[in-house]
Amino acid sequence: MVETGVQTCALPLCALANGDSGAFAEELAALCELGLPVRAVLDMARLESEQLELAVEAAIDAGAAGLQTSNGFGPACHADQILALKQLIRKRCAIKAAGGIHSLSHAGDLLLAGARSEEHTSELQSQPDL
């Protein structure tokens, strides 16, 4: 799925880890105020449940058009992560799955769970038959 004009940004997750959702939200809000659609990159594998809830609420309040599960360099994204995000988001923004997506069946599972798009690894992208 091609997403025209969406800017993806990594955020100061260390602020969330220290319980400072305000700093996280302020930086994201400043980016959203530029007028471009922004997708906030979460690092779900490293966030506790409470931190994830804070990150989702802060990102949506700041105006993020979407949330991405990770930067793609950590553990593989799983359908249960998408389901957790879907429950927290409650149809208020889009979900992009990223990280460790090596097969069409894995990509399909993530889409069925609620992701609107996914970031494939180069291995999957380079297979012309897929």
C-alpha positions in Angstrom: 0.0 0.0 0.0 1.5 3.3 -1.1 1.0 6.2 1.4 1.6 9.5 -0.3 2.9 12.3 1.8 2.9 10.5 5.2 6.0 11.5 7.2 7.3 8.8 9.5 9.1 9.9 12.6 10.9 8.2 15.5 10.0 9.7 18.9 11.8 10.2 22.2 10.6 6.9 23.7 13.0 7.4 26.6 10.7 10.2 27.8 7.9 7.6 28.1 10.2 5.1 29.8 10.8 7.8 32.4 7.1 8.5 32.8 7.2 11.8 31.0 4.4 11.5 28.4 4.3 15.3 28.2 7.8 15.6 26.5 6.8 12.8 24.1 3.5 14.5 23.2 5.0 18.0 22.9 7.6 16.8 20.4 5.1 14.9 18.3 2.6 17.8 18.4 5.3 20.2 17.1 5.8 17.8 14.2 2.1 17.5 13.5 1.6 21.3 13.5 3.8 21.4 10.4 0.7 20.3 8.5 1.9 17.1 7.1 0.4 13.7 8.0 2.7 12.1 10.6 3.0 8.4 11.5 4.6 7.9 14.9 7.0 5.0 15.2 6.5 3.0 18.4 9.0 0.4 19.7 6.3 -2.0 21.0 8.8 -4.7 21.9 10.4 -2.3 24.4 7.4 -0.6 25.8 5.4 -1.8 28.9 1.6 -1.9 28.6 1.2 1.4 30.5 3.9 3.1 28.3 2.2 1.8 25.2 -1.2 3.2 26.3 0.4 6.6 27.1 2.2 6.6 23.7 -1.0 5.8 21.8 -3.1 8.5 23.6 -0.3 11.1 23.3 0.2 10.4 19.6 -3.5 10.6 18.8 -4.0 13.7 20.9 -1.0 15.3 19.1 -2.6 14.6 15.7 -0.7 11.6 14.4 -2.3 10.2 11.3 -1.0 6.7 12.1 1.1 4.6 14.4 3.9 2.1 13.3 4.7 -0.9 15.4 8.5 -0.4 15.3 11.4 0.9 13.2 11.8 -2.5 11.6 15.2 -3.3 13.3 13.9 -5.1 16.3 11.9 -8.3 16.8 9.4 -9.4 14.3 5.9 -7.8 14.4 3.1 -10.2 15.5 -0.6 -10.1 15.0 -1.2 -9.8 18.7 0.7 -6.5 18.7 -1.6 -5.2 15.9 -4.7 -6.4 17.9 -3.4 -4.6 21.0 -2.8 -1.4 19.0 -6.2 -1.7 17.3 -7.9 -2.0 20.7 -6.1 1.1 22.0 -6.6 3.2 18.9 -10.3 2.5 18.6 -10.4 3.5 14.9 -8.8 6.9 15.5 -5.8 6.5 13.3 -4.1 4.0 11.0 -1.7 1.1 11.9 1.4 0.2 10.0 3.1 -3.1 10.8 6.9 -3.2 10.6 9.7 -5.6 11.4 10.4 -9.2 10.5 7.8 -9.6 7.8 9.3 -12.3 5.6 6.3 -14.1 4.0 3.0 -13.3 2.4 1.2 -15.4 5.1 2.8 -13.3 7.9 1.8 -10.1 6.0 -1.7 -11.4 5.6 -2.0 -12.2 9.3 -1.0 -8.7 10.1 -3.5 -7.2 7.7 -6.3 -9.4 9.0 -5.4 -8.3 12.6 -6.0 -4.7 11.6 -2.8 -3.2 10.0 -3.6 -1.0 7.1 -0.1 -1.4 5.6 3.1 -3.2 6.4 6.8 -2.8 5.8 8.3 -5.9 4.2 11.8 -6.9 4.4 13.9 -6.7 1.2 13.8 -10.5 0.9 10.0 -10.4 0.4 10.0 -7.4 -1.8 12.6 -8.9 -4.1 10.5 -12.0 -4.9 8.8 -11.1 -8.2 6.3 -14.0 -8.0 4.8 -12.6 -4.8 
